[in-house]
Amino acid sequence: MKKNLLLFVFVLFSLTAFSQIYNPVKWKTSTEKISDNTYNLVITATIEENWHLYSQFVPEDGPIPTAFTFTKTNDFELIGKPSEDKGHTINDKVFNMKIKFFENKATFKQKIKILTNKNIKIKGEVEFMTCDDTSCLPPSYIDLNFSIPSNTAITKATPVFNNTIAKTEQVKEKTTEKKTTKKKTNKTLLSIFIIAFLSGFAALLTPCVFPMIPMTVSYFTKQSKTRAIGIRNAIIYGLSIVIIYVLLGTIVSAIFGADALNALSTNVWFNVIFFLLLVIFAISFLGAFEIVLPSSWGTKIDSEADRGGVIGIFFMALALAIVSFSCTGPIVGTLLVQAAAGGNQVGPIIGMLGFSLALAIPFTLFAAFPGWMNSLPKSGGWLNTVKVVLGFLELALAFKFLSNADLVLDLHWFEREVFIAIWIAIFGTLTLYLFGKIQLPHDSPINHISVGRLSLGLITLTFTIYMIPGLWGAPLNLISAFPPPQHYSESPYGVGFSKLGNGGNQNISELPDGAHLMAPYDILTFNDYDKGLAYAKKVNKPVMLDFTGKACVNCRKMEQNVWVKDKVLAILKNDVVLISLYVDDKRKLPEGEAVDSKLNPGKKLRYIGQKWSEMETIKYGTNAQPFYVLINQNEENLNDPVGYTPDVDEFYNWLKDGIKNYK
C-alpha cells in the first residue's frame, strides 16, 4: 500500500513538473457611469511579468489582435468602438511591421447608451493572444459579464476567474507599469534625439547653412560693444534657433494628436504621399531645383532683424531658418514625419530639439569666440557634395515608404528583389559620383578627390556589393528593417534557387493527400494530424508534431534561424514526417467536428486552431508555442518534447535522439 502511494505521489509530481498550462492574463470587468443614460464598460487585463498582450489595432498578417464582442439586446446600444491604453509600439523585425502591445496592465473601455430604466445584464467576449520572449499562446476566448443597476451611480465590479486584486497589489502594478513604460519611452525618445542631432549636424554642412556662420560672426562682432555683450547675444541667438524649431515640433504634435501619429505608419496614403515628398526633396538636393519659401518672407524678417536687442536677434535666427530652408526643409520634414510615425506625441518635439541644438551650438560658439573661425574649412565644392549625398540617402529612404504601402495593400508590385535592386542602383550611382565618374549641375570641376571623399566612396561601394547577394536569398541582416521580408518576393528561395539551404532532396514524385512543400525550405508538411500520421505509417518514419501559430514570433525565429541549417534541414526533409498544427487557424470546423470543448465545459470548439490547441493542452500538458513532439506511429513519445530551442546543436541532438529511439 505504501509503495503504491509513493508511486502515485511520484507520478503526480512528475506530471505537475512537466505540465505548463499558462494563464498569464486575468480579466476584470466593471462599469463607469458618465451621465444618467451613458456608461463605460470597463475591461481590465492584468498581465503577468514578462508576458505581453497585443493591441486591438494590429496590422493584417501580424499577431492576433485583442477583439471584443458584445451580445446585443434592446436594453442598450454601443457608441463607437472600444478604446484602449497607450501601450508600447515597436518595429517587429519578424513581422516587418509596427506592432503595439501592453505589459503589466491594460484597460479597455466601451461606451454604451442605456435604453431602459431596469437593471440590465450585458454579456460579451474577449479574444486575445499573449506572448513572452520564448513562446506564444493560442488565441483565448473569455466571457465578460457586466451588471448595471437602475437609476444609480454606483460602480459595480465583476471579477472574471475570481480575480480579486488587493489595493496594495494594484499600487505595486501601477508603479511597475509606470517604470516599464517610462524606460521604453525614454529609450525611443533618446534614439529620436540622437538621429535628429546627427541630421542637424549634416544640415550644418550644406551650402545653404555653412556659409552663414562667418556672416553671423561678423554681425555679432560689429554689434557687440564688449566681449561679455557679444557672448550674451550669441547665447540668445542660439536659444532663439532652438525655440523656433521646437515650436515647429510642438505645432505638429498638437495638430495631429497621439492617436493620429500612431496610425501614420500603417496608413497607405501617408506612405505614398511621403514617398513622393522624399523624391521631390531628393531631386532638389541633387540640383534639379531649389525649394525656397516666398522671398517676401525673408525681406520682412530681415527688416525686423534690424531692430536690434533681443527681438532683433530672434528675428535674425528666424531669418537663418527661412534662408536655409532649401537645405534644411527636406531634413526637417523627414525628421518630423519619422518621429511622428513612431506614435509618440512628444517625438516631433524631441526631434526638433536635437536638430536645432546641432545647428545652434556651432553658431553660438563661433559668435561668442570669433577667433575660432580660423579653424573652419573654407567653403567650396565639398559643401555641394554633402548636399548631393543627402539627396541619394533621401531617395533610398523614399522607397521604404513605397514598400510599406505595397505591403499593406498586399499588391506584390514592389517585392523584395525590386527593392534591393533599386537600392543597389542608388548606392552604386552614389559610389560613381563620389569617385568623380559622374558630375551634377552644381558641381565644381575636380582634378582629384580628397581622402574623405575617397573613404566615403569605398564605404558605399562595400555596402553596394554587400547587398547584391540579397537578390539570391541572402538575409542582409544589416538592413533587415528596410526591405520587405524574404517571403514577400517573386521567389521565396531567392533568384536562381529552388530551395533554401541544402539538406538533401526528398524523392517525392507526387505530393501525398493533404501535404504541401513548406516554402522556402521545401519540407514536406501536413497540417492535418490524421493525414500526416497515415502517411508516416505508409513510409515507416517517425512524426514530428509542430504546434505552431501563424502569428507566433518565436515559431518564425525557429524556422528562420534553426530549421534552415543544413544538418537540421536534412532531418526534417528526409528522416521525419512533419505535421504543423496551427493553433490560431481561424477557419471554421466542419459541422460534424464542432464538438464540445473538454477544457471549457458548455462551449463548443469553433475553429480548427482550437482543436489543435486543446489537443496540445490535454495530451501534452502545455499550451505554449512553439512546441515540438517526436512520436512513433502508435502515437508514443520518442523522447521529451521541447519548446523554443534557439541553439542549433541542441535542437539537432534532440532530433537525432528521437530518431535513434524510433529505430
MOURPE-V481682 format. One record per backbone hydrogen bond with DSSP energy under -0.5 kcal/mol. CO is the residue of the C=O (numbers start at 0). NH is the residue of the N-H. E is the energy in kcal/mol with one decimal. If there is no record, write none. Layout:
CO_NH_E / CO_NH_E
This chain:
0_4_-2.3 / 1_5_-2.7 / 2_6_-2.6 / 3_7_-2.6 / 4_8_-2.5 / 5_9_-2.5 / 6_10_-2.6 / 7_11_-2.7 / 8_12_-2.5 / 9_13_-2.5 / 10_14_-2.6 / 11_15_-2.2 / 12_16_-2.6 / 13_17_-2.2 / 14_18_-2.3 / 19_21_-0.9 / 19_622_-1.2 / 23_47_-2.6 / 25_45_-3.0 / 26_159_-1.4 / 27_43_-3.1 / 28_157_-3.6 / 29_41_-2.8 / 31_39_-2.6 / 34_37_-0.5 / 36_113_-3.1 / 37_33_-2.8 / 37_34_-1.9 / 38_111_-2.8 / 39_31_-2.1 / 39_41_-0.8 / 40_42_-0.5 / 40_109_-2.2 / 41_29_-2.1 / 41_43_-0.5 / 42_107_-2.9 / 43_27_-2.2 / 43_45_-0.5 / 44_46_-0.6 / 44_105_-2.2 / 45_25_-2.4 / 47_50_-1.7 / 50_103_-0.5 / 51_130_-1.7 / 52_101_-3.2 / 54_65_-1.5 / 55_57_-0.7 / 58_61_-1.3 / 66_126_-2.8 / 68_124_-2.5 / 69_71_-0.6 / 72_75_-0.7 / 74_114_-3.1 / 74_115_-0.5 / 76_112_-2.6 / 77_79_-0.6 / 78_110_-0.6 / 82_108_-1.6 / 87_100_-2.5 / 89_91_-0.9 / 89_98_-2.5 / 90_92_-0.7 / 91_95_-1.4 / 91_96_-1.3 / 96_91_-2.6 / 98_89_-2.4 / 99_54_-2.2 / 100_87_-2.8 / 101_52_-2.1 / 102_104_-3.2 / 103_46_-2.6 / 105_44_-3.3 / 106_84_-0.7 / 107_42_-3.0 / 108_82_-2.9 / 108_110_-0.5 / 109_40_-3.2 / 110_78_-3.0 / 111_38_-2.0 / 112_76_-1.8 / 119_147_-2.4 / 121_145_-2.6 / 122_70_-2.7 / 123_143_-2.8 / 124_68_-2.4 / 125_141_-2.3 / 126_66_-2.6 / 127_139_-2.6 / 128_53_-1.3 / 129_136_-2.9 / 130_51_-2.3 / 134_131_-2.9 / 135_624_-2.6 / 139_127_-1.9 / 141_125_-2.3 / 143_123_-2.6 / 145_121_-2.3 / 146_148_-0.5 / 147_119_-2.3 / 148_151_-0.6 / 153_155_-0.5 / 155_30_-1.0 / 156_158_-0.5 / 157_28_-2.5 / 161_163_-1.2 / 162_164_-0.5 / 165_169_-2.0 / 166_170_-2.3 / 167_171_-1.9 / 168_172_-2.7 / 169_173_-2.6 / 170_174_-2.2 / 171_175_-2.5 / 172_176_-2.9 / 173_177_-2.4 / 174_178_-2.2 / 175_179_-2.6 / 176_180_-2.8 / 177_181_-2.6 / 178_182_-2.3 / 179_183_-2.4 / 180_184_-2.7 / 181_185_-2.6 / 182_186_-1.8 / 183_187_-2.1 / 184_188_-2.8 / 185_189_-2.2 / 186_190_-1.7 / 187_191_-2.2 / 188_192_-2.5 / 189_193_-2.5 / 190_194_-2.4 / 191_195_-2.5 / 192_196_-2.6 / 193_197_-2.4 / 194_198_-2.1 / 195_199_-2.3 / 196_200_-1.9 / 197_201_-2.0 / 198_202_-2.4 / 199_203_-1.7 / 200_204_-0.9 / 201_204_-0.7 / 202_205_-1.5 / 205_208_-1.2 / 205_209_-2.4 / 208_211_-1.7 / 209_212_-1.7 / 210_214_-0.9 / 211_215_-2.3 / 212_216_-2.4 / 213_217_-2.4 / 214_218_-1.9 / 215_219_-2.3 / 216_220_-2.3 / 217_221_-1.9 / 218_222_-2.2 / 219_223_-1.7 / 222_224_-0.5 / 225_229_-2.0 / 226_230_-2.3 / 227_231_-2.3 / 228_232_-2.8 / 229_233_-2.0 / 230_234_-2.1 / 231_235_-2.3 / 232_236_-2.3 / 233_237_-2.4 / 234_238_-2.7 / 235_239_-2.1 / 236_240_-1.8 / 237_241_-1.9 / 238_242_-2.7 / 239_243_-2.3 / 240_244_-1.9 / 241_245_-2.6 / 242_246_-2.3 / 243_247_-1.4 / 244_248_-2.1 / 245_249_-2.3 / 246_250_-2.1 / 247_251_-2.0 / 248_252_-2.1 / 249_253_-2.4 / 250_254_-2.4 / 251_255_-2.1 / 252_256_-2.2 / 255_259_-0.5 / 256_260_-2.0 / 257_261_-2.1 / 258_262_-1.3 / 259_263_-0.7 / 260_263_-0.8 / 262_265_-0.6 / 263_266_-1.6 / 265_267_-0.5 / 266_270_-2.0 / 267_271_-2.3 / 268_272_-2.9 / 269_273_-2.6 / 270_274_-1.8 / 271_275_-2.1 / 272_276_-2.4 / 273_277_-2.5 / 274_278_-2.0 / 275_279_-2.2 / 276_280_-2.7 / 277_281_-2.7 / 278_282_-2.5 / 279_283_-2.1 / 280_284_-2.4 / 281_285_-2.0 / 282_287_-2.0 / 283_286_-1.3 / 289_291_-0.8 / 293_296_-1.3 / 293_297_-0.9 / 294_298_-2.2 / 295_299_-2.3 / 296_300_-2.4 / 297_301_-2.6 / 298_302_-1.9 / 299_303_-1.5 / 300_304_-2.0 / 301_305_-0.9 / 303_306_-1.5 / 304_307_-0.9 / 307_311_-1.6 / 308_312_-2.0 / 309_313_-2.3 / 310_314_-2.3 / 311_315_-1.6 / 312_316_-1.9 / 313_317_-2.1 / 314_318_-2.1 / 315_319_-1.8 / 316_320_-1.8 / 317_321_-2.0 / 318_322_-3.0 / 319_323_-2.2 / 321_324_-1.2 / 323_326_-1.6 / 323_327_-2.8 / 324_328_-2.8 / 326_330_-0.6 / 327_331_-3.2 / 328_332_-2.9 / 329_333_-2.1 / 330_334_-2.5 / 331_335_-2.7 / 332_336_-2.0 / 333_337_-2.4 / 334_338_-2.7 / 335_339_-2.3 / 336_340_-2.7 / 337_341_-0.6 / 338_341_-0.7 / 338_343_-0.6 / 339_342_-2.0 / 342_344_-0.6 / 343_346_-1.2 / 345_349_-2.5 / 346_350_-2.8 / 347_351_-2.2 / 348_352_-1.9 / 349_353_-2.4 / 350_354_-2.3 / 351_355_-2.5 / 352_356_-2.0 / 353_357_-1.7 / 354_358_-1.4 / 355_359_-3.3 / 356_360_-2.6 / 357_361_-0.6 / 358_362_-1.2 / 359_363_-2.9 / 360_364_-2.6 / 361_365_-2.7 / 362_366_-2.1 / 363_367_-2.1 / 364_368_-2.4 / 368_371_-2.0 / 369_372_-2.0 / 370_373_-1.2 / 371_374_-2.0 / 372_375_-1.6 / 379_382_-1.4 / 379_383_-0.6 / 380_384_-1.6 / 381_385_-2.0 / 382_386_-1.8 / 383_387_-2.4 / 384_388_-2.6 / 385_389_-2.2 / 386_390_-1.7 / 387_391_-2.1 / 388_392_-2.1 / 389_393_-2.5 / 390_394_-2.1 / 391_395_-2.3 / 392_396_-2.4 / 393_397_-1.9 / 394_398_-1.0 / 395_398_-0.5 / 395_399_-0.5 / 396_399_-1.2 / 396_400_-0.9 / 397_400_-0.7 / 397_401_-1.4 / 398_402_-2.1 / 399_403_-1.9 / 400_404_-1.9 / 401_405_-2.0 / 402_406_-2.4 / 403_407_-2.3 / 404_408_-2.1 / 405_409_-1.1 / 405_410_-1.6 / 414_418_-2.2 / 415_419_-2.6 / 416_420_-2.4 / 417_421_-2.2 / 418_422_-2.2 / 419_423_-2.4 / 420_424_-2.2 / 421_425_-2.6 / 422_426_-2.7 / 423_427_-2.0 / 424_428_-2.2 / 425_429_-2.2 / 426_430_-1.8 / 427_431_-1.9 / 428_432_-2.2 / 429_433_-2.6 / 430_434_-1.9 / 431_436_-2.6 / 431_437_-0.8 / 432_435_-1.5 / 439_442_-2.2 / 449_453_-2.4 / 450_454_-2.5 / 451_455_-2.3 / 452_456_-2.2 / 453_457_-2.2 / 454_458_-1.9 / 455_459_-2.3 / 456_460_-2.2 / 457_461_-2.4 / 458_462_-2.3 / 459_463_-2.3 / 460_464_-2.4 / 461_465_-2.3 / 462_466_-1.5 / 463_467_-0.9 / 464_467_-0.6 / 464_468_-0.6 / 466_469_-1.6 / 467_470_-2.0 / 468_471_-1.7 / 468_473_-1.9 / 469_472_-1.2 / 470_494_-2.4 / 475_478_-1.3 / 476_479_-1.1 / 478_481_-2.2 / 478_482_-1.1 / 484_487_-1.4 / 486_488_-1.4 / 487_415_-2.0 / 490_493_-2.1 / 493_496_-2.1 / 498_500_-0.6 / 505_507_-1.6 / 506_508_-0.6 / 511_514_-1.9 / 513_526_-0.8 / 515_517_-0.6 / 515_524_-3.1 / 516_518_-0.5 / 517_520_-0.8 / 517_521_-2.2 / 517_522_-1.0 / 519_499_-1.5 / 522_517_-2.9 / 523_577_-0.8 / 524_515_-2.0 / 525_579_-2.5 / 527_531_-2.2 / 528_532_-2.5 / 529_533_-2.2 / 530_534_-1.9 / 531_535_-2.0 / 532_536_-1.9 / 533_537_-1.6 / 534_538_-2.3 / 535_539_-0.9 / 535_540_-1.8 / 541_576_-2.4 / 542_544_-0.6 / 542_630_-2.4 / 543_545_-0.5 / 543_578_-2.4 / 544_546_-0.7 / 544_628_-1.9 / 545_547_-0.8 / 545_580_-2.4 / 546_625_-0.6 / 546_626_-1.4 / 547_582_-2.7 / 548_551_-1.5 / 550_552_-0.8 / 551_555_-1.6 / 552_556_-1.9 / 553_557_-2.0 / 554_558_-2.1 / 555_559_-2.8 / 556_560_-2.3 / 557_561_-2.3 / 557_562_-2.5 / 558_563_-0.6 / 561_564_-1.5 / 564_567_-0.6 / 564_568_-3.3 / 565_569_-2.4 / 566_570_-0.9 / 567_571_-2.2 / 568_572_-2.0 / 569_573_-1.6 / 570_574_-2.3 / 570_575_-1.1 / 574_541_-0.6 / 575_577_-0.6 / 576_543_-2.5 / 577_525_-2.2 / 577_579_-0.5 / 578_545_-3.1 / 578_580_-0.6 / 579_581_-0.6 / 580_547_-2.1 / 580_582_-0.7 / 581_584_-1.3 / 583_585_-0.7 / 584_608_-2.5 / 586_607_-2.4 / 589_592_-1.6 / 589_593_-0.7 / 590_593_-1.0 / 592_594_-2.4 / 594_604_-3.0 / 599_602_-2.0 / 602_596_-3.7 / 605_588_-2.2 / 606_610_-1.2 / 607_611_-1.6 / 608_612_-2.3 / 609_613_-2.5 / 610_614_-1.8 / 611_615_-2.3 / 612_616_-2.3 / 613_617_-2.9 / 614_618_-2.3 / 615_619_-1.8 / 615_621_-1.0 / 616_620_-1.1 / 620_19_-4.0 / 622_137_-0.9 / 624_135_-3.2 / 626_546_-2.7 / 627_641_-1.9 / 628_544_-3.3 / 628_630_-0.6 / 629_637_-3.0 / 629_638_-0.6 / 630_542_-2.8 / 631_634_-1.9 / 635_631_-1.9 / 641_627_-3.4 / 645_647_-0.6 / 646_650_-2.1 / 647_651_-2.6 / 648_652_-2.6 / 649_653_-1.7 / 650_654_-2.1 / 651_655_-2.5 / 652_656_-2.4 / 653_657_-2.0 / 654_658_-2.3 / 655_659_-2.2 / 656_660_-2.0 / 657_661_-1.8 / 658_662_-2.2
